[in-house]
Amino acid sequence: MNLAALARSRWLRLAFVLVAGVGLGALFWWRGPDWGQVGHAFTIVRWQWVVAAIGLNLLSVLVRALAWKIVIDQAMPPPHPRFQLVFSAFSVGLFANAVLPGRIGELARVGVLTRKLPGSRAGRDGAWAALIGTVFAHRLFDLIPSLLLVTYALFTAKVPHWAYTSLEIVLGVGFALFAFGLASARRHSRPVLDELGRVRRLLAMAGQGLGVLHSPGPAIAAAFFQCLGWFCQLLAVFLTMRAFHIYAGLPAAALVLVLVNVATIFPLWPGNVGLVQAAVALPLIAYGVAKARGIAFGFGLQAIEASVGVGVGMLFLAREGLSFAMLRVMPGAEAVELPEDQAAPAAESRERARITG
């Protein structure tokens, strides 16, 4: 069995997740905080701030779904899906990302929305390809507020020495990805990437989704709503800190939000529970926050964020008539047929290669 087959093995991935989870759980239990103090931290929570934080997270989901709607409208011909359908699909995607390892939610939201689009099977295949591209473009707009947040945290927060390298890497990779996205959007010709297989397919889809960057007005609107969504999340973290009697200020909230996102870039298991709490508690020690309270705050913060993604996602999952099992079998990008206007140049380039060879 070669390395590629091993990487695709479901049982191998499951074994890795189990071993990592057990190891992290044992380390958390033996070297972790006083769990009695962690439990005590929940007895003094001020629930009015928790409710306000949940409301801000819900508002964040709404405005980020609106940003995705703008990207979709620029990437696809009319008729465009209504915002209600886009919000429903976006919520199901959040649910899938929260309860399943990997980023299956990005495909789940595309699958849910494609099911509601009118037209023939071929038309829906083309829509699937375009919508995968819009997910890429939507994530590209995430780079703007995330880079601003990282920069703000680096200049204002008490960043631990061990976190500086991680944040600098995130900053550098973020700028590189954003520059790549802008360069891709400026290319009006199709790249000749036939020999790259899956990479060519993904780049073709991403290029279609980046069509929003050709129009300054919609691009600015999408970026604004993404920034507004992140700002709502920042305020939600700040209010959750108040709920747990942590008075460290907005820079500390920015640092927590950055490190939580860094800890969940690669979802090793659902929610990366344990890793997120460590990423939250350790930097707060510099602000005089006890480890037990920091861990409790990490659990509370993750529960607040999950309550919106899981709660709203489950509601729309039932509304769409889908099951949890169906989310696990969403096809990948390699199963998507490219639209004819993208497939034709590929065929022509292969024919030219045979002639010149």
C-alpha positions as CSV (number, residue, x, y, z in Angstrom):
1,M,0.0,0.0,0.0
2,N,1.5,3.3,-1.1
3,L,1.5,6.6,0.9
4,A,-1.4,8.0,-1.0
5,A,-3.6,5.0,-0.2
6,L,-2.5,5.3,3.4
7,A,-3.5,8.9,3.5
8,R,-6.9,8.1,2.1
9,S,-7.5,5.2,4.5
10,R,-10.5,6.1,6.7
11,W,-9.5,3.7,9.4
12,L,-6.0,5.1,9.6
13,R,-7.4,8.6,9.9
14,L,-9.7,7.4,12.6
15,A,-6.9,5.7,14.5
16,F,-4.8,8.9,14.3
17,V,-7.6,11.0,15.7
18,L,-8.3,8.6,18.5
19,V,-4.6,8.3,19.5
20,A,-4.2,12.1,19.3
21,G,-7.4,12.7,21.3
22,V,-6.5,10.2,24.0
23,G,-3.0,11.6,24.3
24,L,-4.2,15.2,24.5
25,G,-6.9,14.2,27.0
26,A,-4.4,12.4,29.3
27,L,-2.0,15.3,29.1
28,F,-4.9,17.7,29.8
29,W,-5.9,15.7,32.9
30,W,-2.5,15.1,34.4
31,R,-0.8,18.4,33.7
32,G,-4.0,20.5,33.4
33,P,-5.6,22.9,35.9
34,D,-7.4,22.2,39.1
35,W,-10.7,20.9,37.7
36,G,-12.6,21.8,40.8
37,Q,-11.6,25.4,40.1
38,V,-12.7,25.1,36.5
39,G,-16.1,23.9,37.6
40,H,-16.3,26.8,40.1
41,A,-15.6,29.3,37.4
42,F,-18.9,28.3,35.8
43,T,-20.9,29.0,39.0
44,I,-20.1,32.8,38.8
45,V,-20.8,33.3,35.1
46,R,-22.9,36.4,34.3
47,W,-25.4,35.0,31.9
48,Q,-26.6,38.3,30.5
49,W,-23.1,38.7,28.8
50,V,-23.4,35.1,27.5
51,V,-26.7,35.9,25.8
52,A,-25.3,39.1,24.3
53,A,-22.3,37.1,23.0
54,I,-24.6,34.5,21.4
55,G,-26.5,37.4,19.7
56,L,-23.3,38.8,18.3
57,N,-22.2,35.4,17.0
58,L,-25.6,35.1,15.3
59,L,-25.2,38.5,13.7
60,S,-21.7,37.5,12.6
61,V,-23.2,34.5,10.8
62,L,-25.8,36.7,9.1
63,V,-23.4,39.3,7.7
64,R,-20.9,36.7,6.6
65,A,-23.6,34.8,4.8
66,L,-24.5,38.1,3.1
67,A,-20.9,38.5,2.0
68,W,-21.1,35.0,0.4
69,K,-24.4,36.0,-1.3
70,I,-22.6,39.0,-2.9
71,V,-19.8,36.7,-4.2
72,I,-22.3,34.2,-5.6
73,D,-24.2,36.9,-7.4
74,Q,-21.0,38.0,-9.2
75,A,-19.8,34.5,-10.1
76,M,-23.1,33.0,-11.4
77,P,-25.6,34.1,-14.0
78,P,-29.1,34.9,-13.0
79,P,-31.4,33.8,-11.5
80,H,-29.4,34.1,-8.3
81,P,-30.3,32.2,-5.2
82,R,-32.3,34.1,-2.5
83,F,-30.5,35.1,0.7
84,Q,-32.7,32.7,2.7
85,L,-31.3,29.8,0.7
86,V,-27.7,31.1,1.0
87,F,-28.1,31.6,4.8
88,S,-29.6,28.1,5.1
89,A,-26.7,26.5,3.2
90,F,-24.1,28.6,5.1
91,S,-25.6,27.5,8.4
92,V,-25.5,23.8,7.5
93,G,-21.8,24.3,6.5
94,L,-21.1,25.8,9.9
95,F,-22.8,22.8,11.6
96,A,-20.7,20.3,9.5
97,N,-17.5,22.1,10.3
98,A,-18.4,22.0,14.1
99,V,-19.2,18.3,14.4
100,L,-17.1,16.7,11.7
101,P,-13.3,16.6,11.3
102,G,-11.8,18.3,8.2
103,R,-13.5,21.2,6.4
104,I,-16.4,19.1,5.1
105,G,-18.7,22.1,5.8
106,E,-17.3,24.0,2.8
107,L,-18.6,21.2,0.5
108,A,-21.8,20.8,2.5
109,R,-22.9,24.4,2.0
110,V,-22.3,24.1,-1.7
111,G,-24.2,20.8,-1.8
112,V,-27.2,22.2,0.1
113,L,-27.4,25.3,-2.2
114,T,-27.0,23.3,-5.4
115,R,-29.9,21.1,-4.5
116,K,-32.2,24.2,-4.6
117,L,-31.0,25.6,-7.9
118,P,-33.3,25.3,-10.9
119,G,-32.2,23.8,-14.2
120,S,-30.9,20.5,-15.7
121,R,-28.3,18.1,-14.3
122,A,-25.6,19.7,-16.4
123,G,-26.6,23.1,-15.3
124,R,-26.3,22.1,-11.6
125,D,-22.9,20.5,-12.3
126,G,-21.7,23.9,-13.6
127,A,-23.3,25.6,-10.6
128,W,-21.5,23.2,-8.3
129,A,-18.1,24.1,-9.8
130,A,-18.9,27.9,-9.6
131,L,-20.1,27.6,-6.0
132,I,-16.9,25.9,-5.0
133,G,-15.1,28.8,-6.5
134,T,-17.2,31.2,-4.5
135,V,-16.3,29.4,-1.3
136,F,-12.6,30.0,-2.1
137,A,-13.3,33.6,-2.9
138,H,-15.4,34.0,0.3
139,R,-12.5,32.6,2.3
140,L,-10.1,34.9,0.5
141,F,-12.1,37.9,1.9
142,D,-11.6,36.4,5.4
143,L,-7.9,37.3,5.0
144,I,-8.6,41.0,5.1
145,P,-10.1,41.1,8.7
146,S,-7.8,38.3,9.9
147,L,-4.7,40.1,8.8
148,L,-5.9,43.3,10.4
149,L,-6.7,41.4,13.6
150,V,-3.3,39.7,13.7
151,T,-1.6,43.1,13.2
152,Y,-3.7,44.7,15.9
153,A,-2.9,41.8,18.3
154,L,0.9,41.9,17.6
155,F,1.1,45.7,18.3
156,T,-1.3,46.0,21.3
157,A,-1.6,42.6,23.1
158,K,0.8,40.8,25.4
159,V,1.8,38.1,22.9
160,P,3.7,35.2,24.5
161,H,7.1,34.5,23.0
162,W,5.9,31.0,21.7
163,A,3.1,32.6,19.8
164,Y,5.1,35.3,17.9
165,T,6.4,32.8,15.4
166,S,3.0,31.3,14.7
167,L,1.4,34.8,14.2
168,E,4.2,35.9,11.9
169,I,3.8,32.8,9.8
170,V,0.1,33.4,9.6
171,L,0.7,37.0,8.6
172,G,3.1,36.0,5.9
173,V,1.0,33.2,4.5
174,G,-2.1,35.4,4.6
175,F,-0.4,38.2,2.6
176,A,0.8,35.6,0.1
177,L,-2.6,34.0,-0.4
178,F,-4.3,37.4,-0.8
179,A,-1.7,38.4,-3.4
180,F,-2.3,35.1,-5.2
181,G,-6.0,35.7,-5.2
182,L,-5.7,39.1,-6.6
183,A,-3.3,37.9,-9.3
184,S,-5.6,35.0,-10.2
185,A,-8.6,37.4,-10.5
186,R,-6.7,39.6,-12.9
187,R,-6.0,36.7,-15.3
188,H,-8.7,36.7,-18.0
189,S,-7.2,33.7,-19.8
190,R,-7.6,30.2,-18.7
191,P,-4.3,28.6,-17.3
192,V,-3.0,25.6,-19.2
193,L,-2.9,23.1,-16.3
194,D,-4.2,19.9,-17.8
195,E,-1.4,17.8,-16.5
196,L,-2.0,18.9,-12.9
197,G,-5.3,17.1,-12.6
198,R,-7.0,18.0,-9.3
199,V,-4.9,21.2,-8.9
200,R,-6.0,22.4,-12.3
201,R,-9.6,21.8,-11.5
202,L,-9.4,23.6,-8.2
203,L,-7.7,26.6,-9.7
204,A,-10.3,26.8,-12.5
205,M,-13.1,26.8,-9.9
206,A,-11.3,29.3,-7.7
207,G,-10.8,31.6,-10.8
208,Q,-14.5,31.5,-11.5
209,G,-15.4,32.4,-7.9
210,L,-13.0,35.3,-7.9
211,G,-15.1,37.0,-10.5
212,V,-16.3,39.4,-7.7
213,L,-12.9,41.0,-7.7
214,H,-13.5,42.3,-11.2
215,S,-16.2,44.7,-9.9
216,P,-14.9,47.1,-7.2
217,G,-18.4,47.8,-5.7
218,P,-19.4,44.2,-4.9
219,A,-15.8,43.4,-3.8
220,I,-15.8,46.3,-1.3
221,A,-19.2,45.3,-0.1
222,A,-18.2,41.6,0.4
223,A,-15.0,42.7,2.2
224,F,-17.0,45.1,4.4
225,F,-19.5,42.4,5.5
226,Q,-16.7,40.0,6.2
227,C,-14.9,42.6,8.4
228,L,-18.2,43.3,10.1
229,G,-18.6,39.6,10.9
230,W,-15.2,39.4,12.4
231,F,-15.8,42.5,14.4
232,C,-18.9,41.0,15.8
233,Q,-16.9,37.9,16.8
234,L,-14.3,40.1,18.5
235,L,-17.0,41.8,20.5
236,A,-18.5,38.4,21.4
237,V,-15.1,37.2,22.7
238,F,-14.8,40.5,24.7
239,L,-18.3,40.0,26.2
240,T,-17.6,36.3,27.0
241,M,-14.5,37.4,28.9
242,R,-16.7,39.8,30.9
243,A,-19.1,36.9,31.6
244,F,-16.2,35.0,33.2
245,H,-14.9,38.0,35.1
246,I,-11.9,38.5,32.9
247,Y,-11.1,42.2,32.5
248,A,-8.2,42.1,30.2
249,G,-9.3,44.6,27.5
250,L,-10.0,44.4,23.8
251,P,-6.3,43.6,22.8
252,A,-6.5,40.4,24.8
253,A,-9.8,39.5,23.2
254,A,-8.1,40.1,19.8
255,L,-5.2,37.8,20.8
256,V,-7.7,35.1,22.0
257,L,-9.7,35.3,18.7
258,V,-6.5,35.0,16.6
259,L,-5.1,32.0,18.5
260,V,-8.5,30.2,18.5
261,N,-8.5,30.5,14.7
262,V,-4.9,29.4,14.4
263,A,-5.7,26.3,16.6
264,T,-8.6,25.4,14.3
265,I,-7.0,25.9,10.9
266,F,-6.4,22.1,10.7
267,P,-9.4,20.3,12.4
268,L,-7.9,17.1,13.7
269,W,-11.1,16.2,15.6
270,P,-14.5,17.9,16.0
271,G,-13.9,21.3,17.3
272,N,-10.3,20.6,18.3
273,V,-11.6,20.5,21.9
274,G,-8.7,20.7,24.3
275,L,-6.3,22.3,21.8
276,V,-8.6,25.4,21.7
277,Q,-8.8,25.6,25.5
278,A,-5.0,25.5,25.7
279,A,-4.7,28.2,23.0
280,V,-7.1,30.4,25.0
281,A,-5.8,29.9,28.6
282,L,-2.0,30.1,28.0
283,P,-1.8,33.6,26.6
284,L,-4.2,34.9,29.3
285,I,-1.7,34.0,32.0
286,A,0.2,37.1,31.0
287,Y,-2.9,39.1,32.0
288,G,-3.0,37.6,35.5
289,V,-5.8,35.1,34.6
290,A,-5.5,31.8,36.5
291,K,-5.1,28.7,34.3
292,A,-8.4,27.2,35.7
293,R,-10.4,30.3,34.8
294,G,-8.8,30.5,31.4
295,I,-9.6,26.9,30.6
296,A,-13.2,27.4,31.8
297,F,-13.4,30.5,29.6
298,G,-12.1,28.5,26.7
299,F,-14.8,25.9,27.1
300,G,-17.5,28.6,27.5
301,L,-16.3,30.5,24.4
302,Q,-16.3,27.4,22.3
303,A,-19.7,26.4,23.6
304,I,-21.1,29.9,22.7
305,E,-19.7,29.8,19.2
306,A,-20.9,26.2,18.7
307,S,-24.3,27.0,20.0
308,V,-24.9,29.2,17.0
309,G,-23.3,27.0,14.4
310,V,-24.8,23.8,15.7
311,G,-28.2,25.1,16.8
312,V,-28.9,27.1,13.6
313,G,-27.2,24.5,11.4
314,M,-29.4,21.7,12.9
315,L,-32.5,23.8,12.3
316,F,-31.7,24.3,8.6
317,L,-30.4,20.7,8.2
318,A,-33.9,19.4,9.3
319,R,-35.6,22.1,7.1
320,E,-33.6,20.9,4.1
321,G,-34.6,17.3,4.7
322,L,-30.9,16.2,5.1
323,S,-29.4,13.8,7.6
324,F,-26.1,13.9,9.5
325,A,-24.9,10.8,7.5
326,M,-25.4,12.7,4.2
327,L,-23.0,15.4,5.2
328,R,-20.2,12.7,5.4
329,V,-20.5,11.7,1.8
330,M,-20.4,15.1,0.1
331,P,-18.4,14.7,-3.2
332,G,-15.0,16.5,-3.5
333,A,-13.9,18.9,-6.1
334,E,-12.4,16.0,-8.2
335,A,-16.0,14.7,-8.7
336,V,-17.2,17.9,-10.2
337,E,-17.5,18.4,-14.0
338,L,-16.3,21.7,-15.2
339,P,-18.6,23.9,-17.3
340,E,-18.3,23.7,-21.0
341,D,-16.6,27.1,-21.3
342,Q,-13.8,25.8,-19.0
343,A,-13.7,22.3,-20.4
344,A,-13.3,23.4,-24.0
345,P,-10.1,25.3,-23.6
346,A,-8.7,22.3,-21.8
347,A,-9.5,20.0,-24.6
348,E,-8.0,22.4,-27.2
349,S,-4.8,22.7,-25.2
350,R,-4.5,18.9,-25.1
351,E,-5.0,18.7,-28.8
352,R,-2.3,21.4,-29.4
353,A,0.0,19.5,-27.2
354,R,-0.5,16.3,-29.3
355,I,0.1,18.2,-32.5
356,T,3.3,20.0,-31.3
357,G,4.6,16.8,-29.6
